[in-house]
Amino acid sequence: MSLQDFIGNPLWPILVDTVHAMIMYNHHKAYTRDVVFLEQPSIKPQDLATKLGIPLGEALVILQELEKPRPESKCT
């Protein structure tokens, strides 16, 4: 299943709310953005879950939120 398959599920908003209530969620998201993406920019949800020792649902939400277009840095 792809990430889009999960997002289209009617239970997706409940998963997102649940994950946002997790105490370490913000830290896991920041670590993924600042460290994991530098090493593995196209990491899969299951691999992220294994690497951080987090539930697959949390990894799915993190990746979905971080996949939104990021501004590219401009070097002049």
N, CA, C, O and CB atoms as a CASP TS submission, in Angstrom:
PFRMAT TS
TARGET T0000
AUTHOR 0000-0000-0000
METHOD Language model
MODEL 1
PARENT N/A
ATOM      1  N   MET     1       0.841  -1.187   0.000  1.00  0.00           N
ATOM      2  CA  MET     1       0.000   0.000   0.000  1.00  0.00           C
ATOM      3  C   MET     1       0.883   1.247   0.000  1.00  0.00           C
ATOM      4  O   MET     1       1.937   1.289   0.635  1.00  0.00           O
ATOM      5  CB  MET     1      -0.956   0.001   1.222  1.00  0.00           C
ATOM      6  N   SER     2       0.428   2.238  -0.718  1.00  0.00           N
ATOM      7  CA  SER     2       1.163   3.500  -0.743  1.00  0.00           C
ATOM      8  C   SER     2       0.629   4.431   0.344  1.00  0.00           C
ATOM      9  O   SER     2      -0.426   4.190   0.932  1.00  0.00           O
ATOM     10  CB  SER     2       1.057   4.172  -2.137  1.00  0.00           C
ATOM     11  N   LEU     3       1.373   5.482   0.591  1.00  0.00           N
ATOM     12  CA  LEU     3       0.954   6.479   1.578  1.00  0.00           C
ATOM     13  C   LEU     3      -0.399   7.073   1.200  1.00  0.00           C
ATOM     14  O   LEU     3      -1.226   7.339   2.072  1.00  0.00           O
ATOM     15  CB  LEU     3       2.009   7.594   1.701  1.00  0.00           C
ATOM     16  N   GLN     4      -0.629   7.282  -0.093  1.00  0.00           N
ATOM     17  CA  GLN     4      -1.901   7.853  -0.554  1.00  0.00           C
ATOM     18  C   GLN     4      -3.081   6.936  -0.248  1.00  0.00           C
ATOM     19  O   GLN     4      -4.188   7.418  -0.008  1.00  0.00           O
ATOM     20  CB  GLN     4      -1.842   8.129  -2.055  1.00  0.00           C
ATOM     21  N   ASP     5      -2.862   5.622  -0.251  1.00  0.00           N
ATOM     22  CA  ASP     5      -3.928   4.683   0.103  1.00  0.00           C
ATOM     23  C   ASP     5      -4.366   4.880   1.549  1.00  0.00           C
ATOM     24  O   ASP     5      -5.556   4.812   1.857  1.00  0.00           O
ATOM     25  CB  ASP     5      -3.465   3.234  -0.116  1.00  0.00           C
ATOM     26  N   PHE     6      -3.407   5.123   2.428  1.00  0.00           N
ATOM     27  CA  PHE     6      -3.740   5.350   3.835  1.00  0.00           C
ATOM     28  C   PHE     6      -4.458   6.689   4.016  1.00  0.00           C
ATOM     29  O   PHE     6      -5.433   6.779   4.762  1.00  0.00           O
ATOM     30  CB  PHE     6      -2.468   5.308   4.701  1.00  0.00           C
ATOM     31  N   ILE     7      -3.977   7.714   3.339  1.00  0.00           N
ATOM     32  CA  ILE     7      -4.563   9.045   3.480  1.00  0.00           C
ATOM     33  C   ILE     7      -6.012   9.061   3.017  1.00  0.00           C
ATOM     34  O   ILE     7      -6.829   9.796   3.572  1.00  0.00           O
ATOM     35  CB  ILE     7      -3.752  10.070   2.692  1.00  0.00           C
ATOM     36  N   GLY     8      -6.338   8.266   2.015  1.00  0.00           N
ATOM     37  CA  GLY     8      -7.702   8.207   1.507  1.00  0.00           C
ATOM     38  C   GLY     8      -8.664   7.433   2.396  1.00  0.00           C
ATOM     39  O   GLY     8      -9.875   7.462   2.172  1.00  0.00           O
ATOM     40  N   ASN     9      -8.146   6.751   3.390  1.00  0.00           N
ATOM     41  CA  ASN     9      -8.988   5.968   4.282  1.00  0.00           C
ATOM     42  C   ASN     9      -9.780   6.886   5.207  1.00  0.00           C
ATOM     43  O   ASN     9      -9.241   7.876   5.703  1.00  0.00           O
ATOM     44  CB  ASN     9      -8.139   4.985   5.101  1.00  0.00           C
ATOM     45  N   PRO    10     -11.061   6.569   5.445  1.00  0.00           N
ATOM     46  CA  PRO    10     -11.861   7.438   6.326  1.00  0.00           C
ATOM     47  C   PRO    10     -11.344   7.506   7.772  1.00  0.00           C
ATOM     48  O   PRO    10     -11.718   8.416   8.512  1.00  0.00           O
ATOM     49  CB  PRO    10     -13.293   6.956   6.339  1.00  0.00           C
ATOM     50  N   LEU    11     -10.508   6.577   8.174  1.00  0.00           N
ATOM     51  CA  LEU    11      -9.946   6.599   9.531  1.00  0.00           C
ATOM     52  C   LEU    11      -8.672   7.434   9.628  1.00  0.00           C
ATOM     53  O   LEU    11      -8.142   7.616  10.724  1.00  0.00           O
ATOM     54  CB  LEU    11      -9.656   5.184   9.992  1.00  0.00           C
ATOM     55  N   TRP    12      -8.172   7.944   8.504  1.00  0.00           N
ATOM     56  CA  TRP    12      -6.930   8.726   8.508  1.00  0.00           C
ATOM     57  C   TRP    12      -6.967   9.895   9.496  1.00  0.00           C
ATOM     58  O   TRP    12      -6.017  10.056  10.262  1.00  0.00           O
ATOM     59  CB  TRP    12      -6.653   9.253   7.113  1.00  0.00           C
ATOM     60  N   PRO    13      -8.029  10.721   9.512  1.00  0.00           N
ATOM     61  CA  PRO    13      -8.050  11.845  10.463  1.00  0.00           C
ATOM     62  C   PRO    13      -7.958  11.402  11.926  1.00  0.00           C
ATOM     63  O   PRO    13      -7.401  12.118  12.759  1.00  0.00           O
ATOM     64  CB  PRO    13      -9.316  12.655  10.267  1.00  0.00           C
ATOM     65  N   ILE    14      -8.494  10.245  12.232  1.00  0.00           N
ATOM     66  CA  ILE    14      -8.408   9.731  13.605  1.00  0.00           C
ATOM     67  C   ILE    14      -6.969   9.345  13.923  1.00  0.00           C
ATOM     68  O   ILE    14      -6.478   9.619  15.018  1.00  0.00           O
ATOM     69  CB  ILE    14      -9.352   8.513  13.801  1.00  0.00           C
ATOM     70  N   LEU    15      -6.290   8.706  12.965  1.00  0.00           N
ATOM     71  CA  LEU    15      -4.887   8.356  13.168  1.00  0.00           C
ATOM     72  C   LEU    15      -4.042   9.610  13.373  1.00  0.00           C
ATOM     73  O   LEU    15      -3.186   9.644  14.257  1.00  0.00           O
ATOM     74  CB  LEU    15      -4.356   7.546  11.974  1.00  0.00           C
ATOM     75  N   VAL    16      -4.276  10.629  12.569  1.00  0.00           N
ATOM     76  CA  VAL    16      -3.510  11.876  12.684  1.00  0.00           C
ATOM     77  C   VAL    16      -3.727  12.504  14.058  1.00  0.00           C
ATOM     78  O   VAL    16      -2.765  12.915  14.707  1.00  0.00           O
ATOM     79  CB  VAL    16      -3.914  12.872  11.570  1.00  0.00           C
ATOM     80  N   ASP    17      -4.969  12.581  14.504  1.00  0.00           N
ATOM     81  CA  ASP    17      -5.250  13.140  15.832  1.00  0.00           C
ATOM     82  C   ASP    17      -4.554  12.338  16.930  1.00  0.00           C
ATOM     83  O   ASP    17      -3.997  12.915  17.864  1.00  0.00           O
ATOM     84  CB  ASP    17      -6.762  13.172  16.089  1.00  0.00           C
ATOM     85  N   THR    18      -4.586  11.031  16.820  1.00  0.00           N
ATOM     86  CA  THR    18      -3.958  10.167  17.820  1.00  0.00           C
ATOM     87  C   THR    18      -2.447  10.375  17.850  1.00  0.00           C
ATOM     88  O   THR    18      -1.849  10.495  18.920  1.00  0.00           O
ATOM     89  CB  THR    18      -4.282   8.695  17.534  1.00  0.00           C
ATOM     90  N   VAL    19      -1.840  10.417  16.670  1.00  0.00           N
ATOM     91  CA  VAL    19      -0.389  10.605  16.590  1.00  0.00           C
ATOM     92  C   VAL    19       0.009  11.975  17.131  1.00  0.00           C
ATOM     93  O   VAL    19       1.015  12.097  17.830  1.00  0.00           O
ATOM     94  CB  VAL    19       0.097  10.447  15.138  1.00  0.00           C
ATOM     95  N   HIS    20      -0.767  12.998  16.816  1.00  0.00           N
ATOM     96  CA  HIS    20      -0.446  14.347  17.308  1.00  0.00           C
ATOM     97  C   HIS    20      -0.507  14.417  18.839  1.00  0.00           C
ATOM     98  O   HIS    20       0.128  15.286  19.436  1.00  0.00           O
ATOM     99  CB  HIS    20      -1.414  15.378  16.699  1.00  0.00           C
ATOM    100  N   ALA    21      -1.244  13.534  19.468  1.00  0.00           N
ATOM    101  CA  ALA    21      -1.350  13.522  20.923  1.00  0.00           C
ATOM    102  C   ALA    21      -0.187  12.782  21.588  1.00  0.00           C
ATOM    103  O   ALA    21      -0.046  12.831  22.810  1.00  0.00           O
ATOM    104  CB  ALA    21      -2.661  12.888  21.335  1.00  0.00           C
ATOM    105  N   MET    22       0.641  12.101  20.802  1.00  0.00           N
ATOM    106  CA  MET    22       1.756  11.349  21.369  1.00  0.00           C
ATOM    107  C   MET    22       2.843  12.318  21.851  1.00  0.00           C
ATOM    108  O   MET    22       3.179  13.281  21.162  1.00  0.00           O
ATOM    109  CB  MET    22       2.332  10.352  20.324  1.00  0.00           C
ATOM    110  N   ILE    23       3.373  12.055  23.014  1.00  0.00           N
ATOM    111  CA  ILE    23       4.324  12.957  23.661  1.00  0.00           C
ATOM    112  C   ILE    23       5.573  13.197  22.814  1.00  0.00           C
ATOM    113  O   ILE    23       6.039  14.333  22.727  1.00  0.00           O
ATOM    114  CB  ILE    23       4.723  12.400  25.010  1.00  0.00           C
ATOM    115  N   MET    24       6.120  12.170  22.197  1.00  0.00           N
ATOM    116  CA  MET    24       7.379  12.301  21.468  1.00  0.00           C
ATOM    117  C   MET    24       7.199  12.640  19.992  1.00  0.00           C
ATOM    118  O   MET    24       8.184  12.733  19.259  1.00  0.00           O
ATOM    119  CB  MET    24       8.160  11.032  21.590  1.00  0.00           C
ATOM    120  N   TYR    25       5.972  12.823  19.550  1.00  0.00           N
ATOM    121  CA  TYR    25       5.708  13.041  18.125  1.00  0.00           C
ATOM    122  C   TYR    25       6.517  14.206  17.550  1.00  0.00           C
ATOM    123  O   TYR    25       7.169  14.046  16.519  1.00  0.00           O
ATOM    124  CB  TYR    25       4.225  13.296  17.908  1.00  0.00           C
ATOM    125  N   ASN    26       6.488  15.367  18.193  1.00  0.00           N
ATOM    126  CA  ASN    26       7.199  16.535  17.662  1.00  0.00           C
ATOM    127  C   ASN    26       8.707  16.289  17.579  1.00  0.00           C
ATOM    128  O   ASN    26       9.361  16.752  16.645  1.00  0.00           O
ATOM    129  CB  ASN    26       6.921  17.763  18.535  1.00  0.00           C
ATOM    130  N   HIS    27       9.252  15.571  18.539  1.00  0.00           N
ATOM    131  CA  HIS    27      10.677  15.254  18.524  1.00  0.00           C
ATOM    132  C   HIS    27      11.012  14.282  17.395  1.00  0.00           C
ATOM    133  O   HIS    27      12.017  14.446  16.703  1.00  0.00           O
ATOM    134  CB  HIS    27      11.105  14.664  19.871  1.00  0.00           C
ATOM    135  N   HIS    28      10.160  13.268  17.215  1.00  0.00           N
ATOM    136  CA  HIS    28      10.382  12.306  16.134  1.00  0.00           C
ATOM    137  C   HIS    28      10.276  12.986  14.768  1.00  0.00           C
ATOM    138  O   HIS    28      11.052  12.690  13.859  1.00  0.00           O
ATOM    139  CB  HIS    28       9.371  11.149  16.230  1.00  0.00           C
ATOM    140  N   LYS    29       9.328  13.885  14.631  1.00  0.00           N
ATOM    141  CA  LYS    29       9.159  14.598  13.359  1.00  0.00           C
ATOM    142  C   LYS    29      10.374  15.486  13.075  1.00  0.00           C
ATOM    143  O   LYS    29      10.876  15.507  11.951  1.00  0.00           O
ATOM    144  CB  LYS    29       7.866  15.451  13.382  1.00  0.00           C
ATOM    145  N   ALA    30      10.837  16.202  14.067  1.00  0.00           N
ATOM    146  CA  ALA    30      11.997  17.077  13.896  1.00  0.00           C
ATOM    147  C   ALA    30      13.253  16.253  13.584  1.00  0.00           C
ATOM    148  O   ALA    30      14.047  16.638  12.726  1.00  0.00           O
ATOM    149  CB  ALA    30      12.218  17.934  15.164  1.00  0.00           C
ATOM    150  N   TYR    31      13.430  15.145  14.265  1.00  0.00           N
ATOM    151  CA  TYR    31      14.591  14.289  14.015  1.00  0.00           C
ATOM    152  C   TYR    31      14.550  13.728  12.590  1.00  0.00           C
ATOM    153  O   TYR    31      15.573  13.658  11.909  1.00  0.00           O
ATOM    154  CB  TYR    31      14.645  13.136  15.043  1.00  0.00           C
ATOM    155  N   THR    32      13.374  13.338  12.158  1.00  0.00           N
ATOM    156  CA  THR    32      13.219  12.826  10.792  1.00  0.00           C
ATOM    157  C   THR    32      13.587  13.905   9.788  1.00  0.00           C
ATOM    158  O   THR    32      14.327  13.649   8.839  1.00  0.00           O
ATOM    159  CB  THR    32      11.775  12.336  10.547  1.00  0.00           C
ATOM    160  N   ARG    33      13.075  15.103   9.995  1.00  0.00           N
ATOM    161  CA  ARG    33      13.337  16.221   9.078  1.00  0.00           C
ATOM    162  C   ARG    33      14.815  16.612   9.081  1.00  0.00           C
ATOM    163  O   ARG    33      15.401  16.831   8.021  1.00  0.00           O
ATOM    164  CB  ARG    33      12.476  17.435   9.459  1.00  0.00           C
ATOM    165  N   ASP    34      15.413  16.699  10.263  1.00  0.00           N
ATOM    166  CA  ASP    34      16.762  17.253  10.395  1.00  0.00           C
ATOM    167  C   ASP    34      17.892  16.242  10.222  1.00  0.00           C
ATOM    168  O   ASP    34      19.002  16.615   9.844  1.00  0.00           O
ATOM    169  CB  ASP    34      16.896  17.892  11.721  1.00  0.00           C
ATOM    170  N   VAL    35      17.621  14.966  10.496  1.00  0.00           N
ATOM    171  CA  VAL    35      18.684  13.966  10.461  1.00  0.00           C
ATOM    172  C   VAL    35      18.398  12.856   9.447  1.00  0.00           C
ATOM    173  O   VAL    35      19.211  12.594   8.561  1.00  0.00           O
ATOM    174  CB  VAL    35      18.875  13.364  11.843  1.00  0.00           C
ATOM    175  N   VAL    36      17.259  12.218   9.579  1.00  0.00           N
ATOM    176  CA  VAL    36      16.962  11.048   8.745  1.00  0.00           C
ATOM    177  C   VAL    36      16.901  11.423   7.269  1.00  0.00           C
ATOM    178  O   VAL    36      17.451  10.707   6.432  1.00  0.00           O
ATOM    179  CB  VAL    36      15.637  10.408   9.176  1.00  0.00           C
ATOM    180  N   PHE    37      16.245  12.530   6.935  1.00  0.00           N
ATOM    181  CA  PHE    37      16.129  12.926   5.532  1.00  0.00           C
ATOM    182  C   PHE    37      17.478  13.258   4.905  1.00  0.00           C
ATOM    183  O   PHE    37      17.641  13.130   3.692  1.00  0.00           O
ATOM    184  CB  PHE    37      15.207  14.116   5.407  1.00  0.00           C
ATOM    185  N   LEU    38      18.442  13.680   5.709  1.00  0.00           N
ATOM    186  CA  LEU    38      19.775  13.936   5.168  1.00  0.00           C
ATOM    187  C   LEU    38      20.452  12.637   4.749  1.00  0.00           C
ATOM    188  O   LEU    38      21.194  12.601   3.766  1.00  0.00           O
ATOM    189  CB  LEU    38      20.637  14.672   6.197  1.00  0.00           C
ATOM    190  N   GLU    39      20.190  11.566   5.506  1.00  0.00           N
ATOM    191  CA  GLU    39      20.785  10.261   5.221  1.00  0.00           C
ATOM    192  C   GLU    39      19.982   9.483   4.183  1.00  0.00           C
ATOM    193  O   GLU    39      20.547   8.843   3.296  1.00  0.00           O
ATOM    194  CB  GLU    39      20.898   9.448   6.502  1.00  0.00           C
ATOM    195  N   GLN    40      18.653   9.545   4.306  1.00  0.00           N
ATOM    196  CA  GLN    40      17.754   8.761   3.457  1.00  0.00           C
ATOM    197  C   GLN    40      16.561   9.624   3.045  1.00  0.00           C
ATOM    198  O   GLN    40      15.497   9.531   3.657  1.00  0.00           O
ATOM    199  CB  GLN    40      17.273   7.474   4.196  1.00  0.00           C
ATOM    200  N   PRO    41      16.718  10.453   2.028  1.00  0.00           N
ATOM    201  CA  PRO    41      15.638  11.372   1.656  1.00  0.00           C
ATOM    202  C   PRO    41      14.352  10.694   1.188  1.00  0.00           C
ATOM    203  O   PRO    41      13.282  11.299   1.246  1.00  0.00           O
ATOM    204  CB  PRO    41      16.118  12.276   0.582  1.00  0.00           C
ATOM    205  N   SER    42      14.441   9.464   0.732  1.00  0.00           N
ATOM    206  CA  SER    42      13.229   8.783   0.259  1.00  0.00           C
ATOM    207  C   SER    42      12.917   7.555   1.116  1.00  0.00           C
ATOM    208  O   SER    42      12.532   6.511   0.590  1.00  0.00           O
ATOM    209  CB  SER    42      13.387   8.368  -1.215  1.00  0.00           C
ATOM    210  N   ILE    43      13.083   7.680   2.423  1.00  0.00           N
ATOM    211  CA  ILE    43      12.838   6.573   3.350  1.00  0.00           C
ATOM    212  C   ILE    43      11.377   6.146   3.311  1.00  0.00           C
ATOM    213  O   ILE    43      10.482   6.982   3.186  1.00  0.00           O
ATOM    214  CB  ILE    43      13.234   6.971   4.779  1.00  0.00           C
ATOM    215  N   LYS    44      11.144   4.872   3.417  1.00  0.00           N
ATOM    216  CA  LYS    44       9.794   4.296   3.416  1.00  0.00           C
ATOM    217  C   LYS    44       9.251   4.288   4.844  1.00  0.00           C
ATOM    218  O   LYS    44      10.021   4.250   5.803  1.00  0.00           O
ATOM    219  CB  LYS    44       9.801   2.850   2.820  1.00  0.00           C
ATOM    220  N   PRO    45       7.916   4.323   4.986  1.00  0.00           N
ATOM    221  CA  PRO    45       7.313   4.362   6.330  1.00  0.00           C
ATOM    222  C   PRO    45       7.769   3.227   7.238  1.00  0.00           C
ATOM    223  O   PRO    45       8.087   3.464   8.404  1.00  0.00           O
ATOM    224  CB  PRO    45       5.814   4.321   6.213  1.00  0.00           C
ATOM    225  N   GLN    46       7.807   1.988   6.721  1.00  0.00           N
ATOM    226  CA  GLN    46       8.212   0.858   7.562  1.00  0.00           C
ATOM    227  C   GLN    46       9.666   1.007   8.013  1.00  0.00           C
ATOM    228  O   GLN    46      10.006   0.674   9.148  1.00  0.00           O
ATOM    229  CB  GLN    46       8.025  -0.471   6.802  1.00  0.00           C
ATOM    230  N   ASP    47      10.518   1.507   7.123  1.00  0.00           N
ATOM    231  CA  ASP    47      11.926   1.705   7.479  1.00  0.00           C
ATOM    232  C   ASP    47      12.088   2.794   8.537  1.00  0.00           C
ATOM    233  O   ASP    47      12.907   2.665   9.447  1.00  0.00           O
ATOM    234  CB  ASP    47      12.742   2.062   6.233  1.00  0.00           C
ATOM    235  N   LEU    48      11.304   3.871   8.415  1.00  0.00           N
ATOM    236  CA  LEU    48      11.350   4.934   9.419  1.00  0.00           C
ATOM    237  C   LEU    48      10.876   4.411  10.771  1.00  0.00           C
ATOM    238  O   LEU    48      11.482   4.699  11.803  1.00  0.00           O
ATOM    239  CB  LEU    48      10.488   6.135   8.978  1.00  0.00           C
ATOM    240  N   ALA    49       9.794   3.645  10.759  1.00  0.00           N
ATOM    241  CA  ALA    49       9.266   3.079  12.005  1.00  0.00           C
ATOM    242  C   ALA    49      10.312   2.201  12.685  1.00  0.00           C
ATOM    243  O   ALA    49      10.489   2.262  13.902  1.00  0.00           O
ATOM    244  CB  ALA    49       7.988   2.264  11.730  1.00  0.00           C
ATOM    245  N   THR    50      10.997   1.389  11.895  1.00  0.00           N
ATOM    246  CA  THR    50      12.031   0.511  12.445  1.00  0.00           C
ATOM    247  C   THR    50      13.215   1.322  12.956  1.00  0.00           C
ATOM    248  O   THR    50      13.717   1.066  14.051  1.00  0.00           O
ATOM    249  CB  THR    50      12.500  -0.499  11.386  1.00  0.00           C
ATOM    250  N   LYS    51      13.659   2.284  12.182  1.00  0.00           N
ATOM    251  CA  LYS    51      14.829   3.102  12.542  1.00  0.00           C
ATOM    252  C   LYS    51      14.614   3.860  13.845  1.00  0.00           C
ATOM    253  O   LYS    51      15.516   3.930  14.681  1.00  0.00           O
ATOM    254  CB  LYS    51      15.148   4.091  11.421  1.00  0.00           C
ATOM    255  N   LEU    52      13.403   4.438  14.027  1.00  0.00           N
ATOM    256  CA  LEU    52      13.133   5.236  15.222  1.00  0.00           C
ATOM    257  C   LEU    52      12.476   4.439  16.351  1.00  0.00           C
ATOM    258  O   LEU    52      12.353   4.941  17.468  1.00  0.00           O
ATOM    259  CB  LEU    52      12.255   6.400  14.860  1.00  0.00           C
ATOM    260  N   GLY    53      12.059   3.216  16.073  1.00  0.00           N
ATOM    261  CA  GLY    53      11.376   2.425  17.091  1.00  0.00           C
ATOM    262  C   GLY    53      10.017   2.999  17.424  1.00  0.00           C
ATOM    263  O   GLY    53       9.619   3.047  18.588  1.00  0.00           O
ATOM    264  N   ILE    54       9.298   3.440  16.386  1.00  0.00           N
ATOM    265  CA  ILE    54       7.979   4.054  16.568  1.00  0.00           C
ATOM    266  C   ILE    54       6.928   3.227  15.833  1.00  0.00           C
ATOM    267  O   ILE    54       7.275   2.415  14.976  1.00  0.00           O
ATOM    268  CB  ILE    54       7.973   5.525  16.057  1.00  0.00           C
ATOM    269  N   PRO    55       5.654   3.419  16.154  1.00  0.00           N
ATOM    270  CA  PRO    55       4.597   2.708  15.432  1.00  0.00           C
ATOM    271  C   PRO    55       4.553   3.137  13.963  1.00  0.00           C
ATOM    272  O   PRO    55       4.907   4.264  13.619  1.00  0.00           O
ATOM    273  CB  PRO    55       3.232   2.958  16.098  1.00  0.00           C
ATOM    274  N   LEU    56       4.115   2.223  13.118  1.00  0.00           N
ATOM    275  CA  LEU    56       3.985   2.511  11.691  1.00  0.00           C
ATOM    276  C   LEU    56       3.048   3.688  11.451  1.00  0.00           C
ATOM    277  O   LEU    56       3.304   4.504  10.566  1.00  0.00           O
ATOM    278  CB  LEU    56       3.480   1.277  10.942  1.00  0.00           C
ATOM    279  N   GLY    57       1.971   3.791  12.220  1.00  0.00           N
ATOM    280  CA  GLY    57       1.030   4.899  12.065  1.00  0.00           C
ATOM    281  C   GLY    57       1.702   6.243  12.289  1.00  0.00           C
ATOM    282  O   GLY    57       1.427   7.199  11.564  1.00  0.00           O
ATOM    283  N   GLU    58       2.571   6.329  13.274  1.00  0.00           N
ATOM    284  CA  GLU    58       3.286   7.573  13.526  1.00  0.00           C
ATOM    285  C   GLU    58       4.229   7.893  12.368  1.00  0.00           C
ATOM    286  O   GLU    58       4.336   9.047  11.953  1.00  0.00           O
ATOM    287  CB  GLU    58       4.068   7.487  14.845  1.00  0.00           C
ATOM    288  N   ALA    59       4.903   6.884  11.853  1.00  0.00           N
ATOM    289  CA  ALA    59       5.801   7.084  10.718  1.00  0.00           C
ATOM    290  C   ALA    59       5.022   7.565   9.491  1.00  0.00           C
ATOM    291  O   ALA    59       5.495   8.436   8.760  1.00  0.00           O
ATOM    292  CB  ALA    59       6.556   5.781  10.394  1.00  0.00           C
ATOM    293  N   LEU    60       3.851   7.012   9.266  1.00  0.00           N
ATOM    294  CA  LEU    60       3.022   7.433   8.135  1.00  0.00           C
ATOM    295  C   LEU    60       2.641   8.908   8.241  1.00  0.00           C
ATOM    296  O   LEU    60       2.729   9.650   7.264  1.00  0.00           O
ATOM    297  CB  LEU    60       1.758   6.572   8.053  1.00  0.00           C
ATOM    298  N   VAL    61       2.224   9.319   9.417  1.00  0.00           N
ATOM    299  CA  VAL    61       1.816  10.716   9.616  1.00  0.00           C
ATOM    300  C   VAL    61       3.011  11.643   9.455  1.00  0.00           C
ATOM    301  O   VAL    61       2.896  12.688   8.814  1.00  0.00           O
ATOM    302  CB  VAL    61       1.177  10.909  11.010  1.00  0.00           C
ATOM    303  N   ILE    62       4.149  11.282  10.020  1.00  0.00           N
ATOM    304  CA  ILE    62       5.345  12.110   9.896  1.00  0.00           C
ATOM    305  C   ILE    62       5.715  12.293   8.428  1.00  0.00           C
ATOM    306  O   ILE    62       5.941  13.416   7.976  1.00  0.00           O
ATOM    307  CB  ILE    62       6.519  11.485  10.672  1.00  0.00           C
ATOM    308  N   LEU    63       5.777  11.201   7.692  1.00  0.00           N
ATOM    309  CA  LEU    63       6.176  11.290   6.290  1.00  0.00           C
ATOM    310  C   LEU    63       5.159  12.068   5.461  1.00  0.00           C
ATOM    311  O   LEU    63       5.533  12.810   4.552  1.00  0.00           O
ATOM    312  CB  LEU    63       6.359   9.898   5.709  1.00  0.00           C
ATOM    313  N   GLN    64       3.883  11.902   5.772  1.00  0.00           N
ATOM    314  CA  GLN    64       2.856  12.641   5.034  1.00  0.00           C
ATOM    315  C   GLN    64       3.004  14.134   5.281  1.00  0.00           C
ATOM    316  O   GLN    64       2.887  14.929   4.349  1.00  0.00           O
ATOM    317  CB  GLN    64       1.444  12.169   5.438  1.00  0.00           C
ATOM    318  N   GLU    65       3.259  14.521   6.515  1.00  0.00           N
ATOM    319  CA  GLU    65       3.381  15.936   6.840  1.00  0.00           C
ATOM    320  C   GLU    65       4.679  16.533   6.303  1.00  0.00           C
ATOM    321  O   GLU    65       4.715  17.711   5.947  1.00  0.00           O
ATOM    322  CB  GLU    65       3.304  16.133   8.342  1.00  0.00           C
ATOM    323  N   LEU    66       5.727  15.747   6.241  1.00  0.00           N
ATOM    324  CA  LEU    66       7.002  16.256   5.754  1.00  0.00           C
ATOM    325  C   LEU    66       7.130  16.181   4.234  1.00  0.00           C
ATOM    326  O   LEU    66       8.050  16.764   3.661  1.00  0.00           O
ATOM    327  CB  LEU    66       8.130  15.493   6.392  1.00  0.00           C
ATOM    328  N   GLU    67       6.228  15.479   3.589  1.00  0.00           N
ATOM    329  CA  GLU    67       6.315  15.374   2.128  1.00  0.00           C
ATOM    330  C   GLU    67       5.753  16.599   1.429  1.00  0.00           C
ATOM    331  O   GLU    67       5.935  16.763   0.223  1.00  0.00           O
ATOM    332  CB  GLU    67       5.582  14.137   1.648  1.00  0.00           C
ATOM    333  N   LYS    68       5.079  17.454   2.168  1.00  0.00           N
ATOM    334  CA  LYS    68       4.580  18.697   1.586  1.00  0.00           C
ATOM    335  C   LYS    68       5.763  19.453   0.995  1.00  0.00           C
ATOM    336  O   LYS    68       6.863  19.393   1.544  1.00  0.00           O
ATOM    337  CB  LYS    68       3.828  19.568   2.653  1.00  0.00           C
ATOM    338  N   PRO    69       5.563  20.157  -0.103  1.00  0.00           N
ATOM    339  CA  PRO    69       6.681  20.827  -0.765  1.00  0.00           C
ATOM    340  C   PRO    69       7.490  21.688   0.189  1.00  0.00           C
ATOM    341  O   PRO    69       6.954  22.514   0.927  1.00  0.00           O
ATOM    342  CB  PRO    69       6.175  21.675  -1.902  1.00  0.00           C
ATOM    343  N   ARG    70       8.789  21.469   0.149  1.00  0.00           N
ATOM    344  CA  ARG    70       9.703  22.236   0.981  1.00  0.00           C
ATOM    345  C   ARG    70      10.370  23.290   0.118  1.00  0.00           C
ATOM    346  O   ARG    70      10.770  22.999  -1.009  1.00  0.00           O
ATOM    347  CB  ARG    70      10.758  21.319   1.656  1.00  0.00           C
ATOM    348  N   PRO    71      10.497  24.504   0.622  1.00  0.00           N
ATOM    349  CA  PRO    71      11.168  25.536  -0.174  1.00  0.00           C
ATOM    350  C   PRO    71      12.616  25.151  -0.443  1.00  0.00           C
ATOM    351  O   PRO    71      13.334  24.704   0.451  1.00  0.00           O
ATOM    352  CB  PRO    71      11.106  26.898   0.540  1.00  0.00           C
ATOM    353  N   GLU    72      13.028  25.333  -1.690  1.00  0.00           N
ATOM    354  CA  GLU    72      14.409  25.019  -2.049  1.00  0.00           C
ATOM    355  C   GLU    72      15.296  26.203  -1.697  1.00  0.00           C
ATOM    356  O   GLU    72      14.925  27.360  -1.890  1.00  0.00           O
ATOM    357  CB  GLU    72      14.531  24.671  -3.559  1.00  0.00           C
ATOM    358  N   SER    73      16.471  25.888  -1.177  1.00  0.00           N
ATOM    359  CA  SER    73      17.390  26.978  -0.851  1.00  0.00           C
ATOM    360  C   SER    73      18.031  27.469  -2.148  1.00  0.00           C
ATOM    361  O   SER    73      18.355  26.682  -3.037  1.00  0.00           O
ATOM    362  CB  SER    73      18.481  26.517   0.181  1.00  0.00           C
ATOM    363  N   LYS    74      18.204  28.771  -2.230  1.00  0.00           N
ATOM    364  CA  LYS    74      18.797  29.357  -3.424  1.00  0.00           C
ATOM    365  C   LYS    74      20.208  29.820  -3.094  1.00  0.00           C
ATOM    366  O   LYS    74      20.423  30.589  -2.157  1.00  0.00           O
ATOM    367  CB  LYS    74      17.936  30.535  -3.958  1.00  0.00           C
ATOM    368  N   CYS    75      21.139  29.351  -3.860  1.00  0.00           N
ATOM    369  CA  CYS    75      22.535  29.778  -3.711  1.00  0.00           C
ATOM    370  C   CYS    75      22.831  30.784  -4.804  1.00  0.00           C
ATOM    371  O   CYS    75      22.657  30.478  -5.984  1.00  0.00           O
ATOM    372  CB  CYS    75      23.528  28.562  -3.779  1.00  0.00           C
ATOM    373  N   THR    76      23.268  31.964  -4.444  1.00  0.00           N
ATOM    374  CA  THR    76      23.587  32.979  -5.453  1.00  0.00           C
ATOM    375  C   THR    76      25.068  33.218  -5.538  1.00  0.00           C
ATOM    376  O   THR    76      25.515  34.042  -6.336  1.00  0.00           O
ATOM    377  CB  THR    76      22.879  34.282  -5.147  1.00  0.00           C
TER
END
